[in-house]
Structure formats: structure tokens, C-alpha cells
């Protein structure tokens, strides 16, 4: 390469007029205006217009250039003629008159346009774009998202260094431990028949760092989970993993409020007020039907179970008699919803297990229009209206059934209609901590408890006596955890807890989870041994790097902030991974691929 770059394209401005510069990059657009060739030259920092003038420039080579050719040029900066400035470009006031050109590489015809304003831009299938991800990476929007991710991580690293954390790496090849999702397993060639697991998180390892006296640990950790995917999940993801000794949950929360305040200020130039709101899990579920509510949305759910018991609608009586709940979502009907939209409500909530939904149009107090209005007498109508935020020109959605179904369905409708009807202020950033989660979840199918967070979460001190002494389902289900989630605009971006540091409490946790002493020794023996050697009180949090970067970039899918993401089927279309390996490799590992058994259907 003969010409050496002096500036990035996006760094040029009018103050450099008359200065000779050397630029490198890709031909973004090419235009021939009567013998004078104009090229938009693109690099990571932006676009600069370069000009080939027959009197000053190497025109013969310029005429061969095409889109995405890689070139280096040298030339002088001049201001564009008055009226010819491009106000849509930061460099739009200047151009570079080329005196020297070096063609570094040619490009084959592109499989799709890299310009968002091209007629076919919106028609490009995502699978095609992922197959040529290295081309899509050249687009400014994706590069900007990755830049924001970089700036976020730099800001976070600086923050932790300033607060006396040590960045410590933990193993990628580790032991398989049950943490809620399937492990990705790695067979050992040296130890035939034995396997490593890729870590779902460095949970036990960061706790061992506390036992080791390291006091403040942080790691930008790669994690792996073999689970069903969606827009904000990937089989491999990144988290900021944090653990601290001799602290309580308030200290962890306060510290990470300062982190997010710093990140938004430095990355987005926005100020965030601290402290963040704290909301107990039960209150969040009651008001919003979600443990990650979007507080930019002013709508709240209304608890109506007791009122439902006095309604003559048999559907409600059956569901409430089986232990269900009745809740409502009410909003001002500024413009009447169409009958087709009301008829389509069931389709919206059926994915959550709903068999029906009641809508009631309240024209004025006591004036209810609904197929089910006849089941509510005047006194009951008045009692329900007293709980509603609107009593006239209002729409009320009612759902009755199991609490999980009702909360999930109404939470979905709250988000949809909050955005559609203007109850969600998307100009704001709303953070909150959700606290006091249940420690345990009971699975009705196999009739046993599972850890709601993970099996090393400390019970709430006010509930510790119940946890240690009670064995009935209701008592154990009431035990709260010292666990907390950080929520930003309706997305969970972090979760953590205080950890169990008393070996007896840890043994009780395994007992409640149905993990016997021998099984615990096999799966966690090394960790249980470590707990016996003077474990300090400790706790931590893990922040989802991909989700935070997604929100910083203003997108709704983490694939937009990952350089080489996988599809929702956990495949890489670009490299065609996962792929077949040859039989020699399998033999070295002592493995044999068995044919997949055909599925049976009834």
C-alpha cells in the first residue's frame, strides 16, 4: 500500500480547507457529471465526497471504479460551491480534489444494496443479510450500534476500575452444573467419556473469588445456554458479571444506579435521576402483571377478584372457584375501538392460554355496553367504577383465570394499548429495581420446588426461620429471596442476589429442591467444601450487555448489536455452523453419531 491514511473520512471539516490529506475506504456511490467524477468515499467514521477533476486527477483509473471498490486517495480539501453543500452529511460543506489514487481491491457484484434508500432495501430477507453479515457490517446504522456497544463497555470498565474492582477471568471449559437451562457440552479427548460444559454464567466461580478474599470482582463474561430463542436471546451472550463481599443489596443497587447514570451520560448524552424507584415483586405483578414493567406507561391493572365473586357470570364463578383471579385494564377511549378490533382481542391473548376476554364500554357512570353487562348489577358496577382510573368514555378489559395467564395477557395488552393510545412516553428513560422475589417456584407437573433465581440465593432474613423449619408447600412458597432485577423501559437488563454463605442454609436449600447429599456432592462438591473455610457475606449482579446495547442503540433485537449473531434456530448462516465434523475427530473423542429416532404422534 503506497498511500498512508492521514484522516478518517468522517473527521474532515471546513477548518481543514487547503490541507492535503490521504483517505482510505470503500466507494459508496459513484457519479459522472460530464467528465468530472464524484465519489462518496466511506469508512468507519463516515462519508466524504471526493472529486476527480480532469485537470488535476488520474481520470483513467477513476473511470474504472465501481461500488465497494477499495481505494486510497490523496488530495486537497476545498469548500463546496455555495448552494452545493450537503446538509445531511457532517462533512457536507467540503470535498477533496484527488491528486493521487491507488486501487487496493475490486469488489464482486453485491447480493443486495447497502443503501437504506434503495428501492429494494426493505425487501432484503434477513437470512440473506445474515449470510453476508460482513457486508451488512459496512452499513452505518449497524456500525453505529456496535460503536455504542463499545462505548458502553469502555464506560463500564472505567467505572469498575474507579470503584476498586479487579477484572478477573474465569474458565470457559468448566463443570456441568444445573442452573436452569441446558448446557453446551464439550467432550474431552484426553479423558474419554468425560465432558466439560460451557458456562451458563460464572456463578459458582465468582462466589469462589469471594471465598478467596478477592472482595470486588468484575468480568465481561461470555455465557452459553442451550435454550429456545427469541429476539432478545442468543445461545451465546455477554454479561457484566459482578460480585462483592461484606455488602448488602442496597449497596449493590446504589452502585449500579451510578453506573447506568454514567453510561447514559457518556454514551447518549442523557441525564438519569437517581435513586431509581424500588418496587416489590408482588406489587409489580398486582399493578402491572409483569416483573419487568415499563414505567413510561401510566396505565395500571385493577384487582377485581372480590368484586368478581359477586358477579353472576358463570364463567367467572367457575374460574374464581378454582382459585383464579379477576383483573381489569381500563383506559380512556378517546376514539371508539372498532368492533373488529374488539372481536380480535381473544386472538391477541390466546397465546397466553386465555379462553376468553370481556370488554366493557363505559359511556358514563353505570352506563355499560357489553354482551356481559347484564351480569353486573348497579351496585356492583358502582363498586368496580370506584376502582377505575376512568369512569366515562372508558374501555375496560376483564380477564379471569389462573394468575399467571391473567397477568401475562393483561400485561401484553397494557403495553400494546399504552403505546397505541399515547399512554407511553417514549421520550423518557425509566429505571426501577424489582425486589423481594419468591425464593422458590413449585412445579405442579413433578410436584417439587425449583429455585426461582438459582440455588445459591439467600432467603430473606425475615423469612429464614420459615425456610429452615417449615416443610409445607404454602409456607415454603411464601419465602422471599434477597434477589433483585434492574429494569429499563420494560426490559430486564440485570439480575442479582445476595448469596448463601452458611453451609447449613445451603444444605437446607438442596434439601428443599430435592437434591440429596450424594447428588449435591457430585454436582457441587467442590463448592460445598469451599463454603466450610470461612465464607464472607457476599452478593452480586449480572448485567446483560446485549440488551443494554440494544436499548442504547434504540433497536428491539439484540442481533442488531452483535457483530456475528445466530438465528432463532441457533445457526450461523454465514459460516454454516453448526456443521458436520469428520469421523476421525469423532473417533478421537470416543463419540459416535446415532440416527435420530423418528418422532411418534398419537
N, C-alpha and C positions, 0 to 999 in steps of 0.2 A: 504494500500500500504506500503510494508516493505522497499523497496529501494527508496531513495530520490535522485533526479537528481542533479548532480553537474555541468554538462555541457550540452549544446546542441550538437547534432551530428556534425553540420557544423562548430563548433568552434574549433574542435580538430586539432592539427598540430604537427610537429616533435619536437617542443620545449617542449612538454609535455611528451616526452619519459620517461618511467619508473613510471609515475604518475598513481595512482589508481583513476578511475573516475566511476561515475554512470550515465547511459544514459537511456532515456525512448523514446519509439516511436513505429513505425509500421514496421513489416517485409516487406521490399520492394522486395527483392529477396533471395532465399534460395538455397544453393548448397552443396551437399555432395561429398567431394573428398576423397574417400577411408577411411571413418571413421572420417575425420576432416570436420566439418560443417562450412561453411562460410555463413554469413548473412549480407546483406546490410540493416542496420537499418536507418530508415528515420524519421526525424521530420521537424519542420517548417524551420529550419536553414540549412538543408542539409542532406547528407548521410555519414555514417561512416561504414566501414567494421568491423564486429565483428567475432571472431573466437572461435569455441568450439573445444578444444583440449582434447582428451580422458584422458590425464594425468592431466589436470588442471580444466576441466569444467564439469558441470552437463549434461552429454550426454543423459541420458534417456529422460529428458524433452525437450532437444534440438531437438531430433528426431521427436517430435510431432508438431513442429512449422510449420506454413504454411503462405502463403502470406496474409498480412494485419492483422495478429495476433498482439495484443498489448502487449508489454513486457517491463520490466525494467531489466537492467543488471548492474553488477559491474565487473570491470576487470582492467588490467593494459595495458597501451599504449606501443606498441613497433613499431619500424620501420619495414616496409615490407622488405622482402629479396630483394637484388639487382636484378633489372630486372623485379620485380613483381609489381612495382608501377603503379598506375592508374593515368596517367597524365590528364585524363578528369575530375577528381574529385579534388576539393580543398583539401580534406582530403586523397588523394590517396597515400601519402607517408607513412601512418601509418595504424595500425589496433589495435583493442582492444581484448586481450585474456580474455575470460569470466571466472570469478571465481564463480559468483552467478547469478542466473536467476529467475525472478518472472514473471509468465504468468498472465497478468492482464485481458485479454479478448481474446476470439476467434472471428473469422470472418466467415460469410457465404460465399459461392462461389460468386465471383464478377460477376455482369451483363456485365461488359466489362473490358478490361485491362486498368490499369492506366499507362502503359508504352508506350510512344510515338513510341518506336522502335519495338513494337509487330506487327506481320503481319496484324492484323485486326484493328490497331489503327485508320487508316484513313477511315474505313468503319462504324464507330460508328455513328449512326444518332444523330443529335443534340437534338431531342426530348427525346431520351433515356438518353443522358448525363444530360439534364436539369431535368429529372425525378429523377435522382440520383445525384443532384448537390453536396450534402455533400461528395460524393466520389470523384467527379471531383475536389473539392476544395483541395484534397490532392496532386494534381499534381503540380510539382514545377513551371511550367510556369504560372499557374493561381495564385498560392501563390505569385510569384514574382510580378505579375501585381497588386495584392492587396497591397503588401508591398510598391510598388512605389506610389500607391494612398495615402497610409498612410503618407509616407514621404513628398509627395506634400502638403497635408493638414497641416502637422506639420510645414513645412517651411512657408506656407502662414500664419498660425496663428501667428507664431513668428514675421513675417513681420508686420502684422497689429498691434500687441501689441507694437512693437517698434515705430510705427508711430502714437501712441496715439488714436487708435480706441478702442471703447468699444464693446465687444461682447454681443449682446442683442437678446434674443429670442422673437419671435412674435407668435401669436396663430396659431394653425393648424385648429381648428374649428373656422370658420370665416364667413363673409357675402359673398354671391354670387355677383360678380361684372363682367361686361363684359370686358374681356381682350384678346379676340381673339380666344380662344378655349373653348370647353365645360367644365363646372365644374363637378367635382365629388361631388355629394350631399350626405349629411348625415342627415337623419330625426331625429327630436328631440322628445324624448319620453315625456319630461316634457312640451313641447309646441306642442301639436298635430297639424299636418298640416303645421308646420314650419320646415325649413331646414337650416342647416349650409352648407357651402361649404369648401372643402379642397382648400387651396390657390394655384392658378396658379403661383403666386410669391407674396412676401410680399410688393408689390409696394406701395400701399397707406399707409401701416403700417410704412415702413421705412421713407416715407415723413413726417408722423406724428411724428416720432422720431426727425426729423429736426425742425419741428414746436415746439416740446417740448424742444428744446435747447440742445439736446444731441450731436450735432455738428459732430461727427465721429462715425458712426455705422457700424458694420460688423456682419454677421451671416452666418454660414454654414447651409443653409436653405433647407428643403425638400419642393418640389413643385410637383403639381399634375395637369395633363392636360389630358382630355379625347379626344384624337386626334388619327388620323391614324399614325401608327408606321412604322419605318424603322430601319436600322442597328444602327443609332446613335440617336435613340429616345426611351424613355421608358415612360409608363404612370406616373410613379413617378421618379423623378430625383433630383439631388442635385446641388445647385449653391452657390457660394460665393457671398453673397448679400452685397453691399456696398453703403453707402450714406454719403455725406459730405456737409457742409454748408459753405457759403462765399467763393466759389471757382469758377473757370472756367473750361472748358473742357480740356484745356492744362494741368492743374494741375492734373486732374484725370488720363489723359493718361500718363503723366510722371511718376506718382506714380506706375502705373500698369506695365509700362515697367521695373521699378526697381524690382517689384515683380517677373515677369517672368524671369528676369536675375538671381535673387536669386534662384528661383525654379530649373531652368535648371542646375545651377552650383552645387547646393546641392544634387539634385536627380540623375542627369545624368552625372555630372562632365563635363558639356559643357559650353562654354562661348558664350554669345549672345551680339552683339553690339547694343548699344542704341545711339541716339534715333531711334525708328522704323520709317519706311517710312510712310508718310501720303498720302492718295490717295482719292480724292473726288469721291463720288458715280458715278457721270456722267462719269468721266474719267475711272473709273474701268469698267463700263459697255461698254464704247466705245472700250477700248483696249482688254478687256478680256471676255466680255459678262457675267460677274459674279460680284456680290458684295462681293465675298469671293475668289478672285483669288489666285492661287498657284504661288507665285513669284519665286519658284525654276525652273519653266518652262519659258524658254526665248521666246517662241512663243507669238505673239500678233495678234489680229484680225485687219483687214484692212477695213476701212469705204469706201464704193464704191457706195453709193446711187446716187450721182450726175452723176457718170460715167454710172450707170445702166440706167439712163433716156435716154441716147444716144445709148443704145443697141437696136437692132431690134428684140430681143427675146420677143415675145408677152406675155409670162408668166411673165417676169419682168415688162413689161409695165402695165399689169393689176394690179399686186401686188403693184407697186410703185404708181400707180394712186389712189389706195385705202389708201394711207398713209403709206405703208410699207417701209422697208429699204433693202439695199443690202450690205452684208458684206462678207469678204473672210477670209480664213485661208490658209496661204502659208508656206510650209516647203521644204527644200532641199530633193529631192527624191534620197537618197543615193543608194537605191536599188528599182527598179520599183515595184510599188504596182501591185499585180496580178489583172486580170480583174474580178475574182470572188470577190475579196475584194472591188473593186470599185463598182461592182453591188450590194454589200451588204451594201453600205453606207446608202441607204434610210431606210433600216430596223433599222439601229442604231439611226437615227434621227426621225423616225416616232413617237416614244413615246412623243416627244415634240410638236407634231401637224404638223410636216413637211410633205408636199405632194410631195416634190422633192428636189433634190440637184444636182448641176452642178460640175463636176470635170474637170479640165483642166491641161494637162501635158505640161509644157513649156520646150521644148528641148533647145531652145536658144531664144534670143530676137526676138519676132514676130513669132516664130515657135510654134504654139499652136496645140495640138492634143486633140480633144474633139468632141463629137457629136454636141455641141453647139458653136464650134469655128467660124462657118460661120456667126454667128450673131454679131461678133465684127470686125469692120474694122481695118485697120492697125494703124490709128491714135489713136483709142480708146485702142487698145492693148498696144501701147506705153505709153499712159497716165496711164493705170492701172499698167503696169510693173514698172513705176516710183515710185509707192507707195509700191511695194512689197519688202520684205527683200531678196528675191532670184529671179533672172531673167533668170536663166538657170538651167537645171536639177531640175526643181521645180515642185511641185504639188500644185495646187490652188483649194480649195473647195469654191464654191459660194453658198450662201443661200439668198433667197429673200422672204419677207413676213412681218408679224407683228413683231415689235421689240422684244417682249418677246420670241416668238418662235425662231427667228433667233439667238438671244443671247444665249438662253439655249442650242440649238442644237450645235452651233459652240463652245461654252464653253466646252461641253461634248467631242467633237472631239479634241479640243485643249489638254485636259487632257489625252485622250487616246493616241494620236499620240505623244504628248510630252514625255510620259513615254516610249512608244514603240520604238521611234526613238532616244532616248538619249538626248532630249532637257530639261529633268527634272533632276536636280542634287539632288538625294535623300540623299546625304551626308550632305546637308545644312539644316539649320533651318531658315525659312523666316517668319518674323512677319511684319504685317502692320496694320495701322488704316485706316479704310474706314470712311469718314466723309461726312457731308453735304447731308444726305439722304433726300428724299422727306418727307415732313411732313404728306401728305395725299395721299391716293390711291383712285381713282374713280372706282367704280364697275359699269360696263355697264349694268348688268342684272337688278339691282334695282335702277340704276341711282342715286347713292348717294356716298358721300365720307366716307371713313373709315380712322382711324388713322393708319399710316404706322408703327408706333412704339407702342405707347399706348396714350390714350387721355390726359396724363399729361405732354407730351413732349413740351418743349418750342420752339416756332418758332425762326428761325434765326433772329437776331436783324436787319439785312439788309432787311429782308422780312416782318417785323412785320407790317408795315404800310399797305402793300398789304393784309395781313391776316385780319387785323381789318376792312379795308374799302372796299375791293373788294368782289363781290359775283359771278362773272362769273367763269365758270369751268376752263378756261385756266389760269386765274390769280391764283386761289387757288391751282391748280396743280403745279404751279411753285414755291410755297413756300417751302423753305428748313427748315429742323429741326436742332436743336442743338443736333444731335444724332451721335453716333459713334459705330463702331463694331471693335473688335480686332480679327484679322485673323492670324492663324498659319498654314502654309503649306496647304492652301486651305480649312481649316476648320474654321468656325466661333466659337471662344471659349469664346467670351464675347460680350455683347452689353449694351449700356447705353445711357444716355442723360442728359442734363440739364432740370430741371422741371419748369413748370409754377408755379409762386408764386404770381402772380397778380390775384385776384378774377375776374376782368373784362376780362382778357385774357382767363381764364379758362371758363368763361361763354360763350365767343365767340367760343371757341373750341367746346363746347357741341352744340352750335347753328349750326356750320358748319357740325357737324356729325349727325344732325337731332335729337338730344336728347333735348326734350323740358324741360322747367323748372320743371314741375311736375315729369317727368321721372328721371331727374337729381337728384331731391330731394330724390326720392325713392331709387335710386341706390347709390348715392354718397353724400347724405345729410350731414352725419357726417363729411365728408372730406371737403365739401364746407364751412361748418360752421367753421371748424378749420382754413381755409385759411384767415378768416377775423380777426384773432387775432395776427397779426404781424408775417408773414411767411418770413423767411430769404431766400435769393437766395440759391439754393441747386441743387445738381445733384448726379448721381451715376452710378454704373455699376453692372452687374451680370455676373459672370464668370461660365461657365459650368464645374463643377467638373468632370463629367463623360467623357466629350470629352477631357479635358486636360489630365486626367489619361490615356485615350485611346492612345493619342499621345505619352505620356511619355513611355508607355509600348510597343509602336511600333505595335499596332494592328489596325484593321479597324472597330471594332464593340464595342460599349460601354458595351455590355453584357460580354465582356472579363474582365472588370474591376469592375463589380458589383457582390457582393457575391451571391445574390439570384435574378437574373434578371427574367423578364417576357418575354414571347414570343411576336412575332409580332401581335398576337391576344390578347395581354394583359392578358394572363393567366399564372398561375404558375403551371407547370406540376408536380412539387414535392409535393405541398400541395393541388393541385386541386382547387385552388382559381381562380376565384370567385366560390362560392358554394351556394347551397340551404340553407336557414335558415328555422327553423320550424315555424309553424303557430302561435305559442304563441308569438314569438318575433315580428312577423308582426302585430299581434293584439295590442300588447303594443305600437307599433308605429303608429297605426291607418292606416296601409297600407294593400293593397290587390293586389295580382299579377293578372293582366288581361291577358287573352290569346292573343298571338301576332297575329295581323291581317295578313291574307295571302297577299303577295305582288301581285300586278296586273301588267300585261305586255301587251303592245299593240301588 
